[in-house]
Amino acid sequence: MANKPRTDAAIARTREQLAADVDAFLKSGKKIKQIPMGVSGQGPSSSGRKQLVLKPRRA
């Protein structure tokens, strides 16, 4: 089943909801930590390779 195209109104509602969620999170006393670009939360695997593939190799 194909996804419905998002309308400007739907995008605006999503942004408003996200802003409200962030505001509620901050008001609850929690903090948002900014992570530097290039830092990953994924630790090393037993094989030494990361399991995340951003662009698969072409054969």
Secondary structure as UniProt FT lines:
FT   HELIX           8..27
FT   TURN            28..29
FT   TURN            37..38
FT   TURN            46..47
//
